Amino acid sequence: MSDDIIICNCNEIYKNTIVKVIKEKGLKTVEEVGEETGAGTVCGGCIDDIENILKEINTI
């Protein structure tokens, strides 16, 4: 799937995983995504990407 790109290189977390968790659990913050998936919890380089995914999903 074209959407399944790696977002968090440190923990190998893919976009589809993040999207699924955000939708299933109603997550609203990068911190919540980090707690559920581990994304954004090591180097922080993917935090902007996670914020963009959160905005994309939570404005639908």
Biotite code that builds the C-alpha atoms (Angstrom):
import biotite.structure as struc

atoms = struc.array([
    struc.Atom([0.000, 0.000, 0.000], chain_id="A", res_id=1, res_name="MET", atom_name="CA", element="C"),
    struc.Atom([1.387, 3.409, -0.928], chain_id="A", res_id=2, res_name="SER", atom_name="CA", element="C"),
    struc.Atom([0.421, 4.908, 2.446], chain_id="A", res_id=3, res_name="ASP", atom_name="CA", element="C"),
    struc.Atom([2.481, 2.343, 4.335], chain_id="A", res_id=4, res_name="ASP", atom_name="CA", element="C"),
    struc.Atom([5.662, 4.352, 4.692], chain_id="A", res_id=5, res_name="ILE", atom_name="CA", element="C"),
    struc.Atom([7.977, 4.265, 7.665], chain_id="A", res_id=6, res_name="ILE", atom_name="CA", element="C"),
    struc.Atom([7.408, 7.230, 9.951], chain_id="A", res_id=7, res_name="ILE", atom_name="CA", element="C"),
    struc.Atom([9.568, 6.363, 12.945], chain_id="A", res_id=8, res_name="CYS", atom_name="CA", element="C"),
    struc.Atom([12.893, 4.954, 11.799], chain_id="A", res_id=9, res_name="ASN", atom_name="CA", element="C"),
    struc.Atom([14.169, 4.360, 15.341], chain_id="A", res_id=10, res_name="CYS", atom_name="CA", element="C"),
    struc.Atom([11.333, 1.992, 16.256], chain_id="A", res_id=11, res_name="ASN", atom_name="CA", element="C"),
    struc.Atom([10.308, 0.958, 12.720], chain_id="A", res_id=12, res_name="GLU", atom_name="CA", element="C"),
    struc.Atom([6.751, 2.263, 13.067], chain_id="A", res_id=13, res_name="ILE", atom_name="CA", element="C"),
    struc.Atom([4.789, 2.602, 9.838], chain_id="A", res_id=14, res_name="TYR", atom_name="CA", element="C"),
    struc.Atom([2.128, 5.171, 8.950], chain_id="A", res_id=15, res_name="LYS", atom_name="CA", element="C"),
    struc.Atom([-0.640, 2.564, 8.733], chain_id="A", res_id=16, res_name="ASN", atom_name="CA", element="C"),
    struc.Atom([0.120, 1.451, 12.303], chain_id="A", res_id=17, res_name="THR", atom_name="CA", element="C"),
    struc.Atom([-0.071, 5.019, 13.573], chain_id="A", res_id=18, res_name="ILE", atom_name="CA", element="C"),
    struc.Atom([-3.274, 5.760, 11.636], chain_id="A", res_id=19, res_name="VAL", atom_name="CA", element="C"),
    struc.Atom([-4.927, 2.585, 12.948], chain_id="A", res_id=20, res_name="LYS", atom_name="CA", element="C"),
    struc.Atom([-4.087, 3.349, 16.592], chain_id="A", res_id=21, res_name="VAL", atom_name="CA", element="C"),
    struc.Atom([-5.192, 6.984, 16.301], chain_id="A", res_id=22, res_name="ILE", atom_name="CA", element="C"),
    struc.Atom([-8.558, 5.922, 14.853], chain_id="A", res_id=23, res_name="LYS", atom_name="CA", element="C"),
    struc.Atom([-9.129, 2.995, 17.232], chain_id="A", res_id=24, res_name="GLU", atom_name="CA", element="C"),
    struc.Atom([-8.212, 4.848, 20.423], chain_id="A", res_id=25, res_name="LYS", atom_name="CA", element="C"),
    struc.Atom([-9.176, 8.406, 19.492], chain_id="A", res_id=26, res_name="GLY", atom_name="CA", element="C"),
    struc.Atom([-5.686, 9.752, 20.101], chain_id="A", res_id=27, res_name="LEU", atom_name="CA", element="C"),
    struc.Atom([-5.150, 13.508, 19.899], chain_id="A", res_id=28, res_name="LYS", atom_name="CA", element="C"),
    struc.Atom([-1.488, 14.126, 20.815], chain_id="A", res_id=29, res_name="THR", atom_name="CA", element="C"),
    struc.Atom([1.989, 13.037, 19.761], chain_id="A", res_id=30, res_name="VAL", atom_name="CA", element="C"),
    struc.Atom([2.559, 11.871, 23.343], chain_id="A", res_id=31, res_name="GLU", atom_name="CA", element="C"),
    struc.Atom([-0.448, 9.542, 23.183], chain_id="A", res_id=32, res_name="GLU", atom_name="CA", element="C"),
    struc.Atom([0.785, 8.105, 19.875], chain_id="A", res_id=33, res_name="VAL", atom_name="CA", element="C"),
    struc.Atom([4.208, 7.573, 21.465], chain_id="A", res_id=34, res_name="GLY", atom_name="CA", element="C"),
    struc.Atom([2.714, 5.779, 24.454], chain_id="A", res_id=35, res_name="GLU", atom_name="CA", element="C"),
    struc.Atom([0.702, 3.446, 22.213], chain_id="A", res_id=36, res_name="GLU", atom_name="CA", element="C"),
    struc.Atom([3.247, 2.775, 19.444], chain_id="A", res_id=37, res_name="THR", atom_name="CA", element="C"),
    struc.Atom([6.657, 3.975, 20.580], chain_id="A", res_id=38, res_name="GLY", atom_name="CA", element="C"),
    struc.Atom([6.813, 6.360, 17.608], chain_id="A", res_id=39, res_name="ALA", atom_name="CA", element="C"),
    struc.Atom([8.560, 9.637, 18.390], chain_id="A", res_id=40, res_name="GLY", atom_name="CA", element="C"),
    struc.Atom([10.024, 8.429, 21.663], chain_id="A", res_id=41, res_name="THR", atom_name="CA", element="C"),
    struc.Atom([13.683, 7.956, 20.706], chain_id="A", res_id=42, res_name="VAL", atom_name="CA", element="C"),
    struc.Atom([15.205, 10.761, 18.616], chain_id="A", res_id=43, res_name="CYS", atom_name="CA", element="C"),
    struc.Atom([12.053, 12.837, 18.027], chain_id="A", res_id=44, res_name="GLY", atom_name="CA", element="C"),
    struc.Atom([12.794, 13.256, 14.335], chain_id="A", res_id=45, res_name="GLY", atom_name="CA", element="C"),
    struc.Atom([9.347, 12.003, 13.313], chain_id="A", res_id=46, res_name="CYS", atom_name="CA", element="C"),
    struc.Atom([7.300, 14.202, 15.643], chain_id="A", res_id=47, res_name="ILE", atom_name="CA", element="C"),
    struc.Atom([6.347, 16.613, 12.835], chain_id="A", res_id=48, res_name="ASP", atom_name="CA", element="C"),
    struc.Atom([5.171, 13.672, 10.709], chain_id="A", res_id=49, res_name="ASP", atom_name="CA", element="C"),
    struc.Atom([3.107, 12.311, 13.610], chain_id="A", res_id=50, res_name="ILE", atom_name="CA", element="C"),
    struc.Atom([1.561, 15.762, 14.156], chain_id="A", res_id=51, res_name="GLU", atom_name="CA", element="C"),
    struc.Atom([0.629, 15.913, 10.468], chain_id="A", res_id=52, res_name="ASN", atom_name="CA", element="C"),
    struc.Atom([-1.010, 12.462, 10.628], chain_id="A", res_id=53, res_name="ILE", atom_name="CA", element="C"),
    struc.Atom([-2.944, 13.503, 13.745], chain_id="A", res_id=54, res_name="LEU", atom_name="CA", element="C"),
    struc.Atom([-4.178, 16.688, 12.017], chain_id="A", res_id=55, res_name="LYS", atom_name="CA", element="C"),
    struc.Atom([-5.105, 14.739, 8.886], chain_id="A", res_id=56, res_name="GLU", atom_name="CA", element="C"),
    struc.Atom([-7.174, 12.173, 10.787], chain_id="A", res_id=57, res_name="ILE", atom_name="CA", element="C"),
    struc.Atom([-8.716, 14.416, 13.424], chain_id="A", res_id=58, res_name="ASN", atom_name="CA", element="C"),
    struc.Atom([-10.031, 16.959, 10.909], chain_id="A", res_id=59, res_name="THR", atom_name="CA", element="C"),
    struc.Atom([-11.990, 14.354, 8.920], chain_id="A", res_id=60, res_name="ILE", atom_name="CA", element="C"),
])
